[in-house]
Each structure stands twice: as C-alpha cells, then as structure tokens.
Amino acid sequence: MKMSEKAYDREHFRNCVKEAAEAPFSGWDFSYLSRYGGNPEDLLPWSYIVAISNYIQNSNYMLDMGTGGGEFLSNLSPLPKHTYATEAYKPNVCIAKERLEPLGIKVVELDEGKQEESPLPFEDEFFDFAINRHECYESKEIFRIIKPKGIFITQQVGYRNNEDLRMRFGSIKPEDNFIWNLKTAIDHLKRNHFALLVTKEHFGISRFYDIRTLVFLLKVLPWEFPNFSIEKYENQLYNYYIKLIDNGYFDSILHRFFIIAQKRD
C-alpha cells in the first residue's frame, strides 16, 4: 500500500531541494553525491584508468582533453615528462591550473563551446598519447596533433544519456537528438585515418535514491540541462520525490561508449 498524501512532506521536500541547490561545487568534484547513495551511475564494463595505465608509461608527450578541475589527471602517476591539459569551461580553468601546474602540467584554456570548431593550439604531430573523458572533440584535429602510431583513448557520453530526464526537464525534444553513439564516433575516426583497437558501448541505468542527488546533478550539468531552475521545475521535482517515497528509488538512462584508436602511419 502506498503511503498517504500526508507522508509526502512538502516542507521536507523543499528543504532537501534547497540543500542540494546550495551545495558547493567546483571543478569536477561530485563528492556531495556520496552523502545520499553515492554516484548513481552503473559500473561500466571497462576501466578507463586501466586502459590509460597500459599506454602512459610509454608516452613522452600526453594530452588530457577537458580536464575539468584536474582531479583525474592529478591522480595519475607517473605522468609523462611533457603533459598538457585543455579545459574550456571557464570556472574550471583556474582550479585546474592551481592543481596541475605545480605538478609540471601545462593547462591550456580553450574557447567554451568551440572545441569542435577551432583548431587546437598545438603543433602538428606534437603528442604521442591523448585521452578524453566526456569532452567533445574533432577527429580531424586529433589526427593532426597526434604522431604516427599515436594512441587516442576516449570515453564518451552517448546521445541517449539521461534522455528521459532531459525530456522531463525541458532541454530536448525526442526529434532533436544528435546521434552521438559508438557507430558515429567510429565512422568519424575511420574517415580520419585511425585504426580502431578497442570499441565498446554500454546502455545501463543511473539509479537515484534521494531527491538531493537529482537536484545536484541537474544544477551542475548545464550542458545537459540548460533550462533547469528550481522555480520552473518544482512540480516535476516533487513528482520524483513522491516516486522516491513510494519505490525507494527511480532510474534514468545511462549511455556510455569507449574507444582506443591508433593513428595510422
């Protein structure tokens, strides 16, 4: 039997939403989620960090594309002598520089929203290894900056990720989807003279156990939820709050894919 309407405590709901809305967020630090069930994402059937570790020791010039606040890169050790990172989201650039430049890593700021339009500010065939987690890229530019036989590793967010939440919170219509999936990425890389060494794709779930987790993610992912505001979507948030009370959780779509590619001679 469902709980009565009285159990759906509006005051508690609003307090939870307020807490998540005011929770600090900087760089790429999602530690707030650990208070309320942790990161809601599935475990993926590959390890991005293990894949990188298999190549990093043989690299001299490495690039981390879209480093966020440098959290991930700063925990890789040892790094190649010549390691660079790019970041286009302005609030993260200073954070990344403070974290990475004392480690000898050069942080290069890009123009936000133009990562696929503008040439990367590096010479031809400069890197032997480039990594990219959830950052947009242009295959032609990756080919240009990587040396022959250089390695490119990327984990990407597919077009169906959070599709249900994005439709509910007003950021997309079903017909507006760009088909960014493993097949599309493979086609682009092949056209630009890459050999595909590893390709994997995963459809799973993101499971939420607390309304605060949902609100936090909605507010810190403006590229996925550009129209989100608490005031505009309070009723929709309250409906999810009720689902959590009734069922203990709710699920959203998770879509990821993973590629290891090598530049042909």
C-alpha positions in Angstrom: 0.0 0.0 0.0 1.2 3.5 -0.8 1.8 6.0 1.9 -0.9 8.5 2.4 -0.7 12.0 0.9 0.3 13.3 4.4 3.5 11.3 4.1 4.6 13.4 1.1 6.1 16.2 3.3 6.3 19.4 1.2 8.5 21.1 3.8 10.9 18.2 3.8 11.0 18.2 0.0 11.7 21.9 -0.1 14.5 21.6 2.5 16.1 18.8 0.5 15.9 20.8 -2.7 17.3 23.9 -1.0 20.2 22.0 0.5 21.2 20.5 -2.9 20.8 23.8 -4.7 23.1 25.5 -2.2 25.7 22.7 -2.1 29.1 23.9 -3.3 30.5 22.5 -6.5 33.9 23.3 -8.1 36.0 21.6 -10.7 34.7 18.1 -11.3 34.1 17.2 -7.6 31.0 15.1 -7.2 31.7 14.1 -3.6 28.4 15.6 -2.4 26.7 12.6 -4.0 28.3 10.2 -1.6 26.1 11.5 1.2 22.9 10.2 -0.4 23.7 7.0 -2.1 26.8 7.8 -4.0 27.3 8.2 -7.7 24.1 6.9 -9.3 25.8 5.6 -12.4 26.3 1.9 -13.2 29.7 0.4 -13.1 30.9 0.3 -16.7 32.2 -2.9 -18.4 35.6 -1.3 -19.0 38.1 0.6 -16.9 39.2 4.0 -18.3 42.0 4.3 -15.9 43.4 0.8 -16.5 43.3 1.5 -20.3 45.3 4.7 -19.8 47.8 3.0 -17.5 48.6 0.5 -20.2 49.9 3.2 -22.5 51.0 6.1 -20.3 54.4 4.6 -19.4 55.5 4.5 -23.0 54.5 8.2 -23.7 56.6 11.3 -23.7 54.0 13.9 -24.8 50.5 13.4 -23.4 47.3 15.5 -23.6 44.2 15.3 -21.3 41.3 16.9 -23.2 38.7 18.5 -21.0 40.5 18.0 -17.7 37.7 19.7 -15.5 39.4 20.8 -12.4 42.3 18.4 -13.0 41.0 15.9 -10.4 41.5 12.8 -12.5 44.8 13.8 -14.2 46.4 14.8 -10.9 45.9 11.3 -9.6 47.8 9.6 -12.4 51.3 8.8 -11.6 53.9 8.8 -13.0 52.9 11.2 -15.8 54.9 11.7 -19.0 57.5 14.5 -18.7 55.6 16.6 -21.2 51.9 16.5 -20.1 49.3 19.1 -21.2 45.7 19.6 -20.3 42.9 21.6 -22.0 39.8 23.0 -20.4 37.0 25.1 -22.0 34.6 25.6 -19.0 35.9 28.9 -17.6 35.1 28.3 -13.9 37.3 25.2 -14.0 40.3 26.7 -15.7 41.8 28.4 -12.6 41.0 25.3 -10.5 42.9 23.1 -13.0 45.8 25.5 -13.1 46.1 25.6 -9.3 46.0 21.8 -9.1 48.1 20.8 -12.1 50.7 23.4 -12.8 52.6 22.7 -9.6 52.9 19.2 -10.9 54.5 20.5 -14.1 51.4 20.1 -16.2 50.6 22.9 -18.7 46.9 23.9 -18.7 45.6 25.5 -21.9 42.3 27.3 -21.9 40.0 26.8 -24.9 37.0 28.8 -26.1 33.9 27.3 -24.5 31.6 25.8 -27.0 34.1 26.0 -29.8 36.1 22.8 -29.1 34.9 21.2 -32.4 35.2 24.4 -34.4 38.6 25.9 -33.6 42.0 24.2 -34.2 43.6 23.0 -31.1 46.6 25.3 -30.1 49.2 22.6 -30.6 51.7 21.9 -33.4 51.2 19.0 -35.9 52.2 15.6 -34.5 53.0 17.0 -31.1 51.6 14.2 -28.9 52.0 10.5 -28.8 49.1 10.0 -26.5 45.8 11.8 -25.9 43.0 11.0 -23.5 39.5 12.4 -23.4 36.7 11.6 -20.9 33.3 13.2 -21.8 34.8 16.1 -23.8 33.7 16.9 -27.3 36.4 16.6 -30.0 37.0 16.8 -33.7 38.6 13.6 -35.2 40.5 15.6 -37.8 42.2 17.7 -35.1 43.1 14.6 -33.1 44.7 13.2 -36.2 46.6 16.4 -36.8 48.1 16.7 -33.3 49.0 13.0 -32.7 52.2 11.4 -34.0 52.0 8.4 -36.4 51.1 5.3 -34.4 50.0 7.6 -31.5 47.1 6.5 -29.3 43.8 8.2 -28.6 41.6 6.9 -25.7 38.1 8.4 -25.1 35.1 7.6 -23.0 32.1 9.5 -24.2 28.5 10.2 -23.1 26.1 8.9 -25.7 23.1 10.8 -27.0 20.6 8.7 -25.1 22.2 9.5 -21.7 19.5 10.9 -19.3 17.2 11.1 -22.2 14.1 10.7 -20.0 15.3 13.3 -17.5 16.3 15.8 -20.3 12.8 15.4 -21.8 11.1 15.9 -18.5 13.2 18.9 -17.6 12.8 20.7 -20.9 16.2 20.6 -22.5 15.4 18.4 -25.5 12.6 17.0 -27.7 13.0 13.4 -29.0 13.4 14.6 -32.6 16.2 17.0 -31.6 18.7 14.2 -30.7 22.1 14.2 -32.4 23.0 10.6 -32.9 26.3 10.6 -30.9 27.0 6.9 -30.3 29.7 4.4 -30.9 28.9 3.9 -34.6 29.1 7.6 -35.3 32.4 8.1 -33.5 33.9 5.1 -35.2 32.8 6.4 -38.6 34.4 9.8 -37.9 37.7 8.3 -36.7 37.9 5.8 -39.6 37.4 8.7 -42.1 40.4 10.4 -40.4 42.8 7.5 -40.8 42.5 5.9 -37.3 42.7 2.2 -36.7 40.2 1.1 -34.0 41.9 -1.1 -31.4 39.0 -1.3 -28.8 35.4 -0.3 -29.1 32.7 -0.8 -26.5 29.2 0.6 -25.8 27.1 0.4 -22.7 23.4 1.1 -22.0 22.5 0.9 -18.3 20.8 2.8 -15.6 21.6 5.7 -13.3 19.7 4.9 -10.0 18.7 7.8 -7.7 17.8 7.2 -4.0 17.4 10.7 -2.9 15.9 13.9 -4.4 19.0 15.8 -3.4 21.2 13.7 -5.7 18.9 14.5 -8.7 18.8 18.3 -7.9 22.5 18.4 -7.5 23.2 16.8 -10.9 20.6 18.9 -12.7 22.2 22.1 -11.4 25.9 21.1 -12.1 25.3 19.9 -15.7 24.1 23.0 -17.5 25.2 21.5 -20.9 22.7 18.7 -20.3 20.0 20.7 -18.6 20.4 24.3 -19.8 16.8 25.3 -19.0 16.8 24.0 -15.4 15.8 26.1 -12.4 14.2 25.1 -9.1 11.4 27.5 -9.5 10.5 26.4 -13.0 10.5 22.7 -12.3 9.4 22.4 -8.7 6.3 20.4 -9.6 8.4 17.9 -11.7 10.9 17.6 -8.9 8.1 17.0 -6.4 6.8 14.1 -8.6 10.2 12.5 -8.4 10.2 13.0 -4.7 6.9 11.1 -4.5 8.4 8.3 -6.6 11.3 8.0 -4.2 8.9 7.7 -1.2 6.8 5.1 -3.0 9.5 3.0 -4.5 12.7 3.8 -2.7 14.5 4.9 -6.0 14.0 5.8 -9.6 16.1 5.1 -12.7 17.4 7.1 -15.6 19.0 6.0 -18.8 22.8 5.7 -18.8 24.6 5.7 -22.2 28.4 5.5 -22.5 30.9 4.3 -25.1 34.7 3.7 -25.1 37.3 3.7 -27.8 41.0 3.1 -28.1 42.2 4.3 -31.6 45.7 4.5 -33.2 46.8 6.9 -35.9 47.9 5.2 -39.0 51.3 5.8 -40.5 
